[in-house]
């Protein structure tokens, strides 16, 4: 009872008139500006403050009415975070426990702040039990500090020493975890740079990996183990040793299987997606498909992670010429109910895929009856051929891929006279907008097209192509999810396809 008395005393003095959150009850009031704002955000109707202010009040974003609503709306959204339902089937026990423990830790600190030490200690003991089970080193240290202080006040020497032991033991583990996080973050910091600039990072990666192995041998911490496996995966990916990358991913999956209490959904998804990336680069369709069929049963459909996985699966099918399966993957992804809620960049990428899928249907369907029966509803090649390549600066690779696609459709339809204009546009991109270090492969492909154009599309007149073809082979396809590395069909295969139109 004394704990209830402590809590009620705090609530009675400090309570607010109303807890403003978004729940089922509050969302029933359809005439509320809060609800109008909330539903419009959910429907992705607003991209800017100007959009929201205009629709809600017919005013500018600087108007006090809108600014006050936005401020109160933000506060209500943040309040709602304390009442999220984490007991959903897709969340792992580890993820649910970490969220719940951190929420309880906030309560412990609140109770301490408002001088309710007995209740704070009781909740901290419960929290510590869970934290020890899942080895949440940060929470173990924090709770033990509260409990050691309470033991000192109570004159409980045995408990004082017990919690002091936790602090010493898990304080070292926490330091090691922080060190492992730093090494992982240093890799991520430099991961997206062009492969040609990986030399310095490669030198450091050996040291990072050795340090992480040493930390994993000293401390039995899931945080350290996950960071160790991730850094090794990225190391082999950067070195383009995809067999070794696969092996590490499998070791990581084995660790998760053997330690189910530490299973983190996000980490498992990362390793499974990296496996798909390895299969793509190895052109191992058989094992990639087996991996996909196993993983997709566990992936939360329609999420960003699911679409990333499906992207690698789609590219694997396309690059290995398993076109029927590529079409099925595309239809499943693009036809999902959550597709239109995706980030615009992701949607545009899949629209590019749609064009290449339909090119394959048109070009290969003449000799493949199964492909012939796969027409895509609503797709018109004529619309693609005439579509202006007006993507923003950060999506210029989509412009390049669209113009290449237009040239492919024109060649397929025998309209060769319109192809030089597309090649000239590609030439302008290569000369003015595509940095050679990042866009090495598309630039070499464009140079090949230029040579074909110079030869008047006469193969016997074609010359000076070997250096560009060699440059393509010297830097093979390498995709990390970056738009400038995207190749729905590898450039080597595209070049062979284009030459076949003139034989």
C-alpha positions as CSV (number, residue, x, y, z in Angstrom):
1,X,0.0,0.0,0.0
2,X,2.9,2.4,0.8
3,X,3.8,2.4,-2.9
4,X,0.3,3.3,-4.0
5,X,0.3,6.1,-1.4
6,X,3.6,7.4,-2.8
7,X,2.3,7.4,-6.4
8,X,-1.0,8.9,-5.6
9,X,0.7,11.7,-3.7
10,X,2.7,12.6,-6.8
11,X,-0.2,12.3,-9.2
12,X,-2.5,14.4,-7.0
13,X,0.0,17.2,-6.9
14,X,1.3,17.1,-10.4
15,X,-1.5,15.7,-12.5
16,X,-2.6,17.3,-15.7
17,X,-6.3,18.0,-16.5
18,X,-6.2,15.8,-19.6
19,X,-3.7,13.4,-21.2
20,X,-3.6,14.4,-24.8
21,X,-2.9,11.3,-27.0
22,X,-4.2,9.8,-30.2
23,X,-6.2,6.7,-29.3
24,X,-9.3,5.1,-30.8
25,X,-11.6,7.3,-28.7
26,X,-10.1,10.6,-29.6
27,X,-9.9,9.7,-33.3
28,X,-13.7,9.3,-33.4
29,X,-14.1,13.1,-33.2
30,X,-14.0,13.7,-37.0
31,X,-14.5,17.4,-36.8
32,X,-11.4,18.0,-34.7
33,X,-8.5,19.9,-36.4
34,X,-6.1,17.4,-34.6
35,X,-7.9,14.5,-36.3
36,X,-8.0,16.2,-39.7
37,X,-4.2,16.8,-39.4
38,X,-3.6,13.2,-38.2
39,X,-5.6,11.6,-41.0
40,X,-4.1,13.8,-43.7
41,X,-0.6,12.9,-42.5
42,X,-1.5,9.2,-42.5
43,X,-2.8,9.6,-46.1
44,X,0.4,11.4,-47.0
45,X,-1.5,14.4,-48.2
46,X,1.0,16.9,-46.8
47,X,4.6,17.2,-48.0
48,X,5.4,20.7,-46.5
49,X,4.1,23.0,-43.8
50,X,2.7,25.2,-46.6
51,X,0.5,22.3,-47.8
52,X,-0.8,21.6,-44.2
53,X,-1.4,25.3,-43.3
54,X,-3.3,25.9,-46.6
55,X,-5.6,22.9,-46.3
56,X,-6.3,23.2,-42.5
57,X,-6.7,27.0,-42.2
58,X,-6.2,28.5,-45.7
59,X,-3.2,30.4,-44.3
60,X,0.6,30.6,-44.5
61,X,2.8,28.4,-42.3
62,X,3.8,31.4,-40.2
63,X,0.2,32.1,-39.1
64,X,-0.1,31.8,-35.3
65,X,-3.2,29.5,-35.7
66,X,-1.2,26.9,-37.7
67,X,1.9,27.2,-35.5
68,X,-0.1,26.7,-32.3
69,X,-1.9,23.7,-33.8
70,X,1.4,22.1,-35.0
71,X,3.0,22.6,-31.6
72,X,0.1,21.0,-29.7
73,X,-0.2,18.3,-32.4
74,X,3.5,17.4,-32.0
75,X,3.1,17.2,-28.2
76,X,0.1,14.9,-28.5
77,X,2.0,12.6,-31.0
78,X,5.0,12.4,-28.6
79,X,2.6,11.6,-25.7
80,X,1.2,8.8,-27.7
81,X,4.6,7.2,-28.0
82,X,4.3,6.1,-24.3
83,X,1.2,4.1,-25.1
84,X,2.3,2.2,-28.2
85,X,1.2,-1.4,-28.5
86,X,4.4,-3.5,-28.7
87,X,2.7,-6.8,-28.2
88,X,2.3,-7.4,-32.0
89,X,3.2,-10.8,-33.5
90,X,6.1,-9.4,-35.6
91,X,8.0,-7.9,-32.7
92,X,10.5,-10.2,-31.1
93,X,10.6,-10.8,-27.3
94,X,13.9,-8.9,-27.1
95,X,12.5,-5.8,-29.0
96,X,9.3,-5.8,-26.8
97,X,11.3,-6.2,-23.6
98,X,13.7,-3.3,-24.5
99,X,10.9,-0.9,-25.3
100,X,9.0,-1.9,-22.1
101,X,12.1,-1.6,-19.9
102,X,13.0,1.8,-21.2
103,X,9.4,3.0,-20.6
104,X,9.6,1.6,-17.1
105,X,13.0,3.3,-16.7
106,X,11.4,6.6,-17.4
107,X,8.9,5.9,-14.6
108,X,11.7,5.0,-12.2
109,X,13.5,8.3,-12.9
110,X,10.2,10.2,-12.5
111,X,9.5,8.5,-9.1
112,X,13.1,9.4,-8.0
113,X,12.7,13.0,-9.1
114,X,9.4,13.4,-7.2
115,X,10.8,11.8,-4.0
116,X,9.1,8.4,-4.1
117,X,12.2,6.2,-3.4
118,X,10.4,3.1,-2.2
119,X,8.2,2.8,-5.3
120,X,11.2,3.7,-7.5
121,X,13.3,0.9,-5.9
122,X,10.5,-1.6,-6.3
123,X,10.0,-0.9,-10.0
124,X,13.8,-0.8,-10.5
125,X,14.1,-4.3,-9.0
126,X,11.4,-5.6,-11.4
127,X,13.1,-3.9,-14.3
128,X,16.5,-5.2,-13.3
129,X,15.2,-8.8,-13.4
130,X,14.1,-8.4,-17.0
131,X,17.3,-6.5,-18.0
132,X,19.5,-9.3,-16.6
133,X,17.5,-11.8,-18.6
134,X,18.1,-10.0,-21.8
135,X,21.5,-8.5,-20.9
136,X,20.5,-4.9,-21.4
137,X,23.8,-3.6,-20.0
138,X,22.8,0.1,-20.0
139,X,19.6,-0.6,-18.0
140,X,21.4,-3.0,-15.6
141,X,23.9,-0.3,-14.7
142,X,21.2,2.4,-14.4
143,X,18.9,0.3,-12.2
144,X,21.7,-0.9,-10.1
145,X,22.8,2.6,-9.4
146,X,19.3,3.5,-8.2
147,X,19.1,0.3,-6.1
148,X,22.6,0.7,-4.6
149,X,21.7,4.2,-3.5
150,X,18.5,2.9,-1.9
151,X,20.4,0.1,-0.2
152,X,22.8,2.7,1.3
153,X,19.9,4.7,2.6
154,X,18.3,1.6,4.1
155,X,21.6,0.3,5.6
156,X,21.3,-2.9,3.6
157,X,25.0,-3.8,3.1
158,X,24.3,-7.2,1.3
159,X,22.2,-5.5,-1.3
160,X,24.6,-2.6,-1.6
161,X,27.4,-5.0,-2.5
162,X,25.2,-7.0,-4.8
163,X,24.2,-4.0,-6.9
164,X,27.8,-2.7,-6.8
165,X,28.9,-6.0,-8.3
166,X,26.4,-5.5,-11.2
167,X,27.7,-2.0,-11.8
168,X,31.3,-3.2,-12.0
169,X,30.5,-6.2,-14.2
170,X,28.1,-4.6,-16.6
171,X,29.9,-1.2,-16.5
172,X,32.8,-3.0,-18.3
173,X,30.4,-4.7,-20.7
174,X,28.7,-1.4,-21.4
175,X,32.0,0.2,-22.2
176,X,32.8,-2.7,-24.5
177,X,29.4,-2.4,-26.2
178,X,29.9,1.3,-26.8
179,X,33.3,0.6,-28.3
180,X,31.8,-2.1,-30.6
181,X,29.1,0.4,-31.6
182,X,31.7,3.0,-32.5
183,X,33.6,0.6,-34.8
184,X,30.4,-0.4,-36.5
185,X,29.4,3.2,-36.9
186,X,32.8,4.1,-38.4
187,X,32.2,1.5,-41.1
188,X,28.7,2.9,-41.8
189,X,30.1,6.4,-41.9
190,X,32.3,5.4,-44.9
191,X,30.2,2.7,-46.4
192,X,28.4,4.7,-49.2
193,X,31.5,6.2,-50.7
194,X,32.4,5.0,-54.3
195,X,34.3,1.6,-54.3
196,X,37.4,3.3,-55.7
197,X,37.8,5.2,-52.4
198,X,37.6,2.1,-50.2
199,X,41.4,1.7,-49.9
200,X,41.7,3.6,-46.6
201,X,38.6,1.9,-45.1
202,X,39.9,-1.5,-46.1
203,X,43.1,-1.0,-44.2
204,X,41.1,-0.1,-41.0
205,X,38.6,-2.9,-41.4
206,X,41.1,-5.6,-40.5
207,X,41.8,-3.8,-37.2
208,X,38.1,-3.3,-36.5
209,X,37.3,-6.9,-37.1
210,X,40.1,-8.2,-34.8
211,X,39.1,-5.8,-32.1
212,X,35.5,-6.9,-32.2
213,X,36.5,-10.6,-32.1
214,X,38.6,-9.8,-29.1
215,X,35.7,-8.0,-27.4
216,X,33.3,-10.9,-28.2
217,X,35.8,-13.3,-26.5
218,X,35.9,-11.2,-23.4
219,X,32.3,-10.3,-23.0
220,X,29.2,-12.4,-23.7
221,X,27.0,-9.5,-25.0
222,X,24.5,-9.7,-27.8
223,X,25.3,-6.1,-28.7
224,X,29.0,-6.9,-29.3
225,X,28.2,-10.1,-31.2
226,X,25.8,-8.4,-33.5
227,X,28.2,-5.5,-34.2
228,X,31.0,-8.1,-34.8
229,X,29.0,-10.0,-37.4
230,X,27.8,-6.8,-39.1
231,X,31.3,-5.4,-39.4
232,X,32.6,-8.7,-40.8
233,X,29.7,-8.7,-43.3
234,X,30.4,-5.2,-44.4
235,X,34.1,-5.9,-44.7
236,X,33.6,-8.8,-47.1
237,X,31.0,-6.9,-49.0
238,X,33.4,-4.0,-49.5
239,X,36.0,-6.5,-50.6
240,X,33.4,-8.1,-52.9
241,X,34.1,-11.5,-51.4
242,X,30.5,-12.6,-51.5
243,X,31.2,-16.2,-50.5
244,X,32.8,-15.1,-47.3
245,X,30.0,-12.6,-46.8
246,X,27.4,-15.4,-47.1
247,X,29.3,-17.5,-44.5
248,X,29.3,-14.7,-42.0
249,X,25.6,-14.1,-42.5
250,X,25.0,-17.8,-41.8
251,X,27.1,-17.7,-38.7
252,X,25.0,-14.7,-37.5
253,X,21.8,-16.5,-38.2
254,X,23.2,-19.5,-36.3
255,X,24.0,-17.3,-33.3
256,X,20.4,-16.0,-33.4
257,X,19.0,-19.5,-33.5
258,X,21.2,-20.6,-30.6
259,X,20.3,-17.5,-28.5
260,X,16.6,-17.0,-29.2
261,X,16.3,-14.7,-26.2
262,X,18.5,-12.2,-27.9
263,X,16.7,-12.3,-31.3
264,X,16.3,-8.8,-32.8
265,X,14.0,-8.6,-35.8
266,X,15.9,-5.7,-37.4
267,X,19.2,-7.5,-37.1
268,X,17.8,-10.8,-38.5
269,X,16.3,-8.9,-41.4
270,X,19.6,-7.2,-42.1
271,X,21.5,-10.5,-42.3
272,X,18.8,-12.1,-44.5
273,X,18.9,-9.1,-46.9
274,X,22.7,-9.2,-47.0
275,X,22.4,-12.8,-48.0
276,X,20.2,-11.9,-50.9
277,X,22.7,-9.3,-51.9
278,X,25.5,-11.9,-51.9
279,X,23.4,-14.3,-54.0
280,X,22.7,-11.5,-56.5
281,X,26.4,-10.7,-56.9
282,X,27.2,-14.4,-57.2
283,X,24.3,-14.9,-59.7
284,X,23.2,-17.8,-57.5
285,X,19.5,-17.9,-58.3
286,X,18.8,-21.4,-56.9
287,X,20.1,-20.7,-53.4
288,X,18.8,-17.1,-53.5
289,X,15.3,-18.3,-54.2
290,X,15.4,-20.9,-51.4
291,X,16.6,-18.1,-49.1
292,X,13.8,-15.8,-50.3
293,X,11.1,-18.4,-49.8
294,X,12.3,-19.1,-46.3
295,X,12.7,-15.5,-45.3
296,X,9.5,-14.0,-46.8
297,X,7.4,-16.2,-44.5
298,X,8.8,-14.2,-41.6
299,X,9.2,-10.7,-43.1
300,X,6.5,-8.1,-42.2
301,X,5.0,-7.5,-45.6
302,X,4.7,-4.0,-47.0
303,X,7.5,-2.6,-44.8
304,X,10.5,-0.7,-46.1
305,X,12.7,-3.7,-45.1
306,X,10.4,-6.0,-47.1
307,X,10.6,-3.9,-50.2
308,X,14.4,-3.7,-49.9
309,X,14.6,-7.5,-49.7
310,X,12.2,-7.8,-52.6
311,X,14.4,-5.5,-54.7
312,X,17.4,-7.7,-54.3
313,X,15.3,-10.7,-55.1
314,X,13.9,-9.0,-58.2
315,X,17.3,-8.0,-59.4
316,X,18.6,-11.6,-58.8
317,X,15.8,-13.0,-61.0
318,X,16.4,-10.3,-63.7
319,X,20.2,-10.7,-63.8
320,X,20.0,-14.5,-64.0
321,X,17.3,-14.3,-66.7
322,X,14.6,-16.0,-64.6
323,X,12.1,-13.5,-66.1
324,X,8.9,-15.3,-65.2
325,X,9.9,-15.2,-61.5
326,X,11.1,-11.6,-61.9
327,X,7.6,-10.6,-63.2
328,X,6.0,-12.5,-60.2
329,X,8.2,-10.7,-57.7
330,X,7.5,-7.3,-59.4
331,X,3.7,-7.9,-59.4
332,X,3.7,-8.9,-55.7
333,X,5.7,-5.8,-54.7
334,X,4.0,-3.2,-56.9
335,X,0.6,-4.7,-56.3
336,X,0.8,-4.5,-52.5
337,X,-1.7,-2.3,-50.8
338,X,1.1,-0.3,-49.1
339,X,3.0,0.4,-52.3
340,X,1.5,3.9,-52.6
341,X,2.5,4.8,-49.1
342,X,6.2,4.2,-49.8
343,X,8.8,6.9,-50.0
344,X,8.7,8.6,-53.4
345,X,12.2,7.5,-54.3
346,X,11.3,3.8,-53.7
347,X,8.2,4.1,-55.8
348,X,10.1,5.7,-58.7
349,X,12.6,2.8,-58.5
350,X,9.9,0.2,-58.9
351,X,8.3,2.2,-61.7
352,X,11.7,1.9,-63.5
353,X,11.6,-1.8,-62.8
354,X,8.1,-1.9,-64.4
355,X,9.5,-0.5,-67.6
356,X,12.3,-3.0,-67.9
357,X,9.9,-5.9,-67.0
358,X,7.7,-4.9,-69.9
359,X,10.6,-4.5,-72.3
360,X,11.5,-8.1,-71.4
361,X,7.9,-9.2,-72.0
362,X,7.9,-7.5,-75.4
363,X,11.3,-8.6,-76.6
364,X,11.4,-12.2,-75.2
365,X,7.7,-12.9,-75.5
366,X,8.1,-13.5,-79.3
367,X,9.8,-16.8,-78.5
368,X,8.4,-17.6,-75.1
369,X,4.7,-18.2,-74.8
370,X,4.6,-18.0,-71.0
371,X,6.2,-14.5,-71.2
372,X,3.7,-13.6,-73.9
373,X,0.9,-14.2,-71.4
374,X,2.3,-11.7,-68.9
375,X,1.0,-8.3,-70.1
376,X,1.1,-5.6,-67.4
377,X,-2.2,-3.8,-66.9
378,X,-2.1,-0.1,-67.7
379,X,1.4,-0.2,-69.1
380,X,2.0,1.5,-72.5
381,X,5.4,1.4,-74.0
382,X,4.5,4.4,-76.2
383,X,4.0,6.5,-73.1
384,X,7.4,5.5,-71.8
385,X,9.0,6.3,-75.1
386,X,7.6,9.8,-75.0
387,X,8.0,10.4,-71.3
388,X,10.3,13.3,-70.5
389,X,13.2,12.3,-68.2
390,X,12.6,15.0,-65.6
391,X,13.8,13.4,-62.4
392,X,15.3,15.6,-59.6
393,X,19.1,16.0,-59.4
394,X,19.4,13.3,-56.7
395,X,17.6,10.9,-59.0
396,X,19.5,11.6,-62.2
397,X,20.3,7.9,-62.5
398,X,16.6,7.2,-63.1
399,X,16.7,9.7,-66.0
400,X,19.6,7.7,-67.5
401,X,17.8,4.4,-67.0
402,X,14.6,5.8,-68.5
403,X,16.4,7.1,-71.6
404,X,18.2,3.7,-72.0
405,X,14.8,2.0,-71.7
406,X,13.3,4.3,-74.4
407,X,16.2,3.3,-76.7
408,X,15.5,-0.4,-76.1
409,X,11.8,0.0,-76.9
410,X,12.7,1.9,-80.1
411,X,15.1,-0.7,-81.2
412,X,12.6,-3.5,-80.4
413,X,10.1,-1.7,-82.6
414,X,12.5,-1.0,-85.4
415,X,12.4,2.8,-85.0
416,X,16.2,3.2,-85.2
417,X,15.9,6.8,-86.5
418,X,14.8,8.0,-83.1
419,X,17.7,6.3,-81.2
420,X,20.5,8.8,-82.0
421,X,18.6,11.5,-80.2
422,X,18.5,9.3,-77.0
423,X,22.2,8.6,-77.3
424,X,23.0,12.3,-77.6
425,X,21.0,13.0,-74.4
426,X,22.9,10.2,-72.6
427,X,26.1,11.7,-73.9
428,X,25.2,15.0,-72.3
429,X,24.5,13.3,-69.0
430,X,27.9,11.5,-69.2
431,X,29.8,14.6,-70.0
432,X,28.1,17.1,-67.6
433,X,26.3,15.4,-64.7
434,X,27.7,11.9,-64.1
435,X,30.8,11.9,-61.9
436,X,33.2,9.2,-63.2
437,X,34.0,7.8,-59.9
438,X,30.4,7.1,-58.9
439,X,28.9,6.5,-62.3
440,X,31.8,4.6,-63.8
441,X,29.7,1.7,-65.3
442,X,26.9,3.8,-66.8
443,X,29.4,6.2,-68.3
444,X,31.3,3.3,-70.0
445,X,28.0,1.9,-71.3
446,X,27.1,5.3,-72.7
447,X,30.5,5.6,-74.4
448,X,29.8,2.2,-76.1
449,X,26.5,3.6,-77.4
450,X,28.2,6.7,-78.7
451,X,30.6,4.4,-80.7
452,X,27.6,2.6,-82.1
453,X,26.0,5.9,-83.1
454,X,29.2,7.1,-84.8
455,X,29.3,3.9,-86.8
456,X,25.8,4.6,-88.1
457,X,24.6,1.4,-86.4
458,X,26.7,-0.6,-88.8
459,X,28.5,-3.3,-86.9
460,X,31.2,-3.6,-89.6
461,X,32.0,0.1,-89.0
462,X,32.0,-0.3,-85.2
463,X,35.4,0.4,-83.6
464,X,37.1,1.7,-80.4
465,X,34.8,-0.2,-78.2
466,X,37.1,-2.6,-76.4
467,X,38.5,-0.1,-74.0
468,X,35.0,0.8,-72.8
469,X,34.0,-2.8,-72.7
470,X,37.2,-3.7,-70.7
471,X,36.4,-0.8,-68.3
472,X,33.0,-2.4,-67.6
473,X,34.5,-5.8,-66.9
474,X,37.3,-4.3,-64.7
475,X,34.6,-2.9,-62.4
476,X,31.9,-5.5,-62.2
477,X,28.3,-4.8,-61.1
478,X,28.3,-3.8,-57.4
479,X,25.0,-2.8,-55.8
480,X,24.5,-1.5,-52.2
481,X,21.0,0.0,-52.7
482,X,22.4,3.3,-54.1
483,X,20.6,4.7,-57.1
484,X,23.7,5.3,-59.2
485,X,24.6,1.6,-58.9
486,X,21.2,0.3,-60.1
487,X,21.1,-2.0,-63.1
488,X,17.8,-3.7,-63.8
489,X,19.7,-5.5,-66.6
490,X,23.5,-5.6,-66.3
491,X,25.2,-3.3,-68.8
492,X,27.2,-6.1,-70.4
493,X,24.0,-7.9,-71.2
494,X,22.3,-4.7,-72.4
495,X,25.2,-4.2,-74.8
496,X,24.9,-7.7,-76.2
497,X,21.1,-7.2,-76.6
498,X,21.6,-3.9,-78.5
499,X,24.2,-5.4,-80.8
500,X,21.8,-8.3,-81.6
501,X,19.4,-5.8,-83.2
502,X,21.9,-5.1,-86.0
503,X,23.2,-8.6,-86.8
